[in-house]
Structure formats: C-alpha cells, structure tokens
Amino acid sequence: MDYHRNHHARELFDGIAAQYNWVPDLFSFFQYRRWRRYLVANLQAGPDSTVLDLCTGPAGVAMLMARTHHCRVVGVDLSPKMLSRAQHNISKNGLTGQVPLVLGRAEDLAFADESFDAVSVTFLLRYVDDPESTMREIIRVLKPGGRLLSLEFGVPSNPVARALWQVYTRGMLPLAGALVSRGWNKVGAFLGPSISQLYQSNTEDSIRESWLRLGIEDVQVNRLSLGGAVVMWGAKERVTEDSGR
Ligand SMILES: C[S@@+](CC[C@H](N)C(=O)[O-])C[C@H]1O[C@@H](n2cnc3c(N)ncnc32)[C@H](O)[C@@H]1O
C-alpha cells in the first residue's frame, strides 16, 4: 500500500494544528463556520446515536455535532498534533466523554461493520490515492439507513467567480499563509492547485455516481459560497431480500 499521501497529509496538518481554530475562518472570509453549520444541520442524530467524524482535525465539526444533536461523536484523524489540539478543545468545552478521539486512517478504519448511526467526512478526498475504495471503507462502518455527509472545497462554476477564486487561491492565499507561519504558507500554496486537480479527475457528478454505486441513496448536493464549498449527503441503503445486497 502506498502511504505517500498519508505522510504528506500528516506533515501538512501537523504543521498547522496550532492555529487551525481561527485561520480557516479568516482565510475563507468567515464562510468556513457557515459550511460546518450547514453540514451539521443535515445530520440526523439524537442522544442515542453514535456518529463517526472522519478527518476531525481540531474537532470543530465533532463538537458542533455533539452540542447540536446531543449525540456521541467519535473523532478520527491521522495527525497526532491535530488530535492533541482536538483534545484540548474538547476538554475546554466540557465535552470529554461525549467526544472520544482515535488516531487512524480513513482508508483502514479500526471499527466493526455497521457500527455508526451516521458518518461525516470533511476535506478528505484530496488526501487519498483511491477515493472510491476509501469511500467503500467508510460506508462499511455505517449502519443501513444511516446518513453519510461530506464537505469538500469546490471550484465556482460562474466564470467571474471562478476567475476571482483563481486569483485568490493562486496569488493571495500563499502570501496570507506566509504571514501566519511556514506551515500555513505551504498549505496556502498547495490548496488551490489541489482543489482544481480533484475536480479534474473526479467531477462532482462522478463522485455522486460513486456514492450511488457504493450503496448510498437519495444523494443530495448543495454548493455554498458561490461553489467554494460542496456539501453532499445521502443514506446507506437498507438491505432487503429484493435488493440482494
Ligand atoms: C481540513 S482538516 C478537517 C477539519 C475539521 N473536520 C474541522 O473541524 O473543520 C482535514 C483533516 O483530515 C486529516 N486527514 C487527511 N487525510 C486523512 C486520512 N487519510 N485519514 C484520516 N484523516 C486524514 C488531516 O490530518 C486533517 O486534520
């Protein structure tokens, strides 16, 4: 198995964990918190539910889910520094016990089949070699009928918005990152090209078709902030004798 992308992601995110609580919000003109709120509003969960939050980072999404839906949330990430920041945030917010954390890779989850009532994934696809097999592994741990939710960056489709996005991500973001730290400068330079590459090899339609192939139904998509973010959600098919799954 090729762990190259995992190493790259770990190095990248370990290097920016200390400032992750505030920089993404600032660099997205405070849209980041809106995207997270929208994702969490689409979660269907309650006090008896256990939700998996993949790529939990500093646990921003995980804590919002726990507070909004009163559910238990298991946060998974491959960056030890992100998880230590997450632990700090969870303790500070009095959510210890409700939001446990696990160091792990989305490609190879240490959980039994069908163990979660819902799963959320944030900004993962650009860091894996094989998006479809990774999604298969993620869907494996979701209970039938449970909701899968994802948040990814997007590329605006309107030509004017896309031109502005191009100038911002290629020119301004690396410079803004450099004002924060070397780690953020790296992320700032990497982000724009990596988002463009994702959609060159996997169009939004092909991601949606992949979800359907993997047994996710009622797939819905909403683009936020002129297409700068894409939220997708659907439910895992229930097994019936007719479906043969
Ligand atoms: C942009 S951050 C997510 C932020 C977070 N969900 C939040 O609250 O806003 C993306 C995270 O994905 C993690 N990551 C990248 N590749 C991964 C993989 N293959 N498995 C697990 N985590 C991964 C990174 O370490 C990073 O913390």
The ligand as a Tripos MOL2 file, in Angstrom:
@<TRIPOS>MOLECULE
LIG
   27    29     1     0     0
SMALL
NO_CHARGES

@<TRIPOS>ATOM
      1 C1         -9.1940   20.3550    6.8660 C.3       1 LIG1
      2 S1         -8.9620   19.2890    8.1890 S.3       1 LIG1
      3 C2        -10.5670   18.9320    8.7690 C.3       1 LIG1
      4 C3        -11.0950   19.9210    9.7380 C.3       1 LIG1
      5 C4        -12.1970   19.5220   10.6520 C.3       1 LIG1
      6 N1        -13.0790   18.4860   10.2290 N.3       1 LIG1
      7 C5        -12.9450   20.7030   11.1580 C.2       1 LIG1
      8 O1        -13.4430   20.6110   12.2600 O.co2     1 LIG1
      9 O2        -13.0660   21.7010   10.4690 O.co2     1 LIG1
     10 C6         -8.6190   17.7900    7.3500 C.3       1 LIG1
     11 C7         -8.0960   16.7210    8.2860 C.3       1 LIG1
     12 O3         -8.0370   15.4920    7.5690 O.3       1 LIG1
     13 C8         -6.9870   14.7290    8.1130 C.3       1 LIG1
     14 N2         -6.6770   13.6570    7.1530 N.ar      1 LIG1
     15 C9         -6.1170   13.7620    5.9240 C.ar      1 LIG1
     16 N3         -6.0230   12.5580    5.3330 N.ar      1 LIG1
     17 C10        -6.5690   11.6620    6.2020 C.ar      1 LIG1
     18 C11        -6.7670   10.2380    6.1450 C.ar      1 LIG1
     19 N4         -6.4110    9.5400    5.0820 N.pl3     1 LIG1
     20 N5         -7.3380    9.6470    7.2170 N.ar      1 LIG1
     21 C12        -7.6990   10.3630    8.3240 C.ar      1 LIG1
     22 N6         -7.5280   11.7080    8.4240 N.ar      1 LIG1
     23 C13        -6.9720   12.3540    7.3700 C.ar      1 LIG1
     24 C14        -5.8810   15.7350    8.3480 C.3       1 LIG1
     25 O4         -4.9340   15.3020    9.2880 O.3       1 LIG1
     26 C15        -6.6930   16.9620    8.8280 C.3       1 LIG1
     27 O5         -6.7070   17.0910   10.2160 O.3       1 LIG1
@<TRIPOS>BOND
     1     1     2 1
     2     2     3 1
     3     2    10 1
     4     3     4 1
     5     4     5 1
     6     5     6 1
     7     5     7 1
     8     7     8 2
     9     7     9 1
    10    10    11 1
    11    11    12 1
    12    11    26 1
    13    12    13 1
    14    13    14 1
    15    13    24 1
    16    14    15 ar
    17    14    23 ar
    18    15    16 ar
    19    16    17 ar
    20    17    18 ar
    21    17    23 ar
    22    18    19 1
    23    18    20 ar
    24    20    21 ar
    25    21    22 ar
    26    22    23 ar
    27    24    25 1
    28    24    26 1
    29    26    27 1
@<TRIPOS>SUBSTRUCTURE
     1 LIG1         1 GROUP 0 **** ****
